[in-house]
Amino acid sequence: MLKLDAGRIVDDLANRIINTISPTKLVVGLSGGADSTLVLLVARRVQKLNPDFSVLAVHCIHGLDADDPIWLTHCITLCNRVGVRLLTPKLNIVYGFGRSPEEVSRSERYNALIKNIKDGGVLLLGHQADDQVESFFLSLKRGSGPYGLSGMRYYLNDERGCIIRPLLELTKAQVIDVIEALGYSHVFDISNTYLKFERNFIRLKVLPLLRERFKGVDNAVLRSQKLCSYEHDLAERYTKEIFFKHYDKDSQSFDFENLDLNDLPLLTSLVRMFVKTKEVMPPEFTIVNEIISLMRGSPDQDGRISLERCSVRRFRNRIYLVEDTIMPDKGIYEIKSGESIKLGDYLYTLKGDDMKGSYLLDFTYSGSKVIKPVNRNHSREIKKLFTEYEIPVFRRRALPLVIEKESNEVLLFANLAKTRDIRLRLEIELTKK
């Protein structure tokens, strides 16, 4: 490839980024391989075409490979040459408990990269067309649906932040041709030859056989991925309208009372959409089926389905996404109006300008305790009030009684009800992030 042609490709990739997003910080995940090297050159070109963009390179040190210093030295030299600031975070790779070093490394690397766009910016990653084809077969092996089979998107904006993969239209061979034509080198990762890794097995064993037998298999896979993405996006347009009629963001719950639980295509799509409000990756089909079984079961069952970041729980005709939290220890804690106290993962703040003296947060009460909320004709047991206020069982331990210390009178039932006409109120905030 001629240097002029390589320069045109870099310009095209840079201009697409400029036309996709407003000027911001471009964070490049830089390994030192061919793909990330080209992404760095594209990001630098974006900055030259529009100086309102800035560029930061991040090279993660995994600490698992004897060649780590070689990669680091290469990245330092490369960044000095192109004039880009480089960060080199050291990852804490602790594996086991059913998680492989590769899985933990990938997760920790993403966390380290995403950290640099939390305050704004876009993460640029070096996945290319060959990666797309490999991902298709990995997803097929895992039994993924249209979303998984559709592969990686050029532009993605989710709870992690904004991610752009500018090289998805180029093959690995084209990427190497471009950087070499521009006078740059790259480091070869010897681990890419290890057949114990699923992706390498597909790349080195499966795909060569398919390409030998079916000459256009790569283009066919990429076409199938695009069609899967169209089908998925179209289905989501229909599903979203129904989903948001039943989804409550504040309680992170989904009401399925009036849904047809025998409509598996719709139910599957709704459950996947619900889980994705909290999880980065869509749930596997087996997990979706477990959640649907939970929804179809008895309203009184206390099921728990564990996900990566949270769990799915059920209360009555709702399912909830529940994070693992540290509840306050059973006890009685003193607090004054205007003060805050942190108990477990919860912050309790008592407010009320006209209230003086000391108060108690009581977490020792039993469900059979009787109180009388304001504007109620009769007293009720707390366990019945929990049911009336539709408080799930798994959230009740975080709700205390507020008691006036001097008189020992119950003033508030958490932040749900008052037992006397006062201006005092209790705010409860989950502090876990």
Disulfide bonds with the S-S distance in Angstrom:
none
